[in-house]
Amino acid sequence: MRDGILVIERMVLESLFKKEKNLMEMERDTGLDSGILKNILSNFMMDNLIKYQKGVYSLNKNEIMGKLKKINDKKQIKEEVGELFTSMLNEYFKKIEQDQKNVDIKVRKIWLTPSEEKIFNTYLINLETFMKNVEQDRKIHPKNEKLKEKKVFIWGATDYSTIANGCLQAI
Amino acid sequence: MKEQKEILQRFMRLFNQPTLQEISNQTGIQITRVFRIMNFAPMKFSEYLIFKNLIDSKICPGDSFEATLDKSLNELSLDTIGDIKQQIERKLLLKKLLTKNDSKGAVYA
């Protein structure tokens, strides 16, 4: 099996992780076209990560656990997050041109005093707590949510100089 | 032959499925020869280069992608080249997933 997976491949694994499904259910859950799903599923079946029985696809949990380390290797995760971010960025600028706003990205450069930084960090902690609580609540009270309707959030902050140094190193 | 088929499919896609006459006008190759090439008569090297140059100029007008790539390989660090390579490989993989079951038929349909 090759190292790492694509975002749409992870979607398939996540969908099956929730519950085994037939092709139509997977299509509804992921929003991916059945042709693409078949290609992804057949690749995973060749890698023995997915089982197919009587029209139903399910995760081969023993195999997945063994290969998880490879799939979630730091370098591969970096590529995957990069893919998520690039896609979000592309969609954002595409939507701006079309004046639609279902993708939102904000970039701010602000100088913060130490006390303001503490306030900011408190907001971040609150945000993370809120997300963890929602996640926890979904586990206890599932709402038949579809994978494709999940919201993707990306956030973080660093010094301007760190960004500049990163840019300089990437040549 | 695989390379010939790939370059012709690419040409047809990039130039929005031109007619035989349009291909002939763009490449300077006679229309009867274009018809034979499109039906997989082996291409001459000079014909292959004509298609390849047209594709290159369509993708990167003014400068060829290969020239940029060559320059990158000479000037950028191994890590950066690795990053770019990884990104291209992921795009190719995605493309493969989207087109895996695509046609095996003639290029010109």
Boltz contact constraints between the chains, C-beta under 6 A:
constraints:
  - contact:
      token1: [A, 6]
      token2: [B, 94]
      max_distance: 6.0
  - contact:
      token1: [A, 36]
      token2: [B, 97]
      max_distance: 6.0
  - contact:
      token1: [A, 39]
      token2: [B, 97]
      max_distance: 6.0
  - contact:
      token1: [A, 39]
      token2: [B, 100]
      max_distance: 6.0
  - contact:
      token1: [A, 79]
      token2: [B, 86]
      max_distance: 6.0
  - contact:
      token1: [A, 170]
      token2: [B, 80]
      max_distance: 6.0
  - contact:
      token1: [A, 171]
      token2: [B, 76]
      max_distance: 6.0
  - contact:
      token1: [A, 171]
      token2: [B, 80]
      max_distance: 6.0
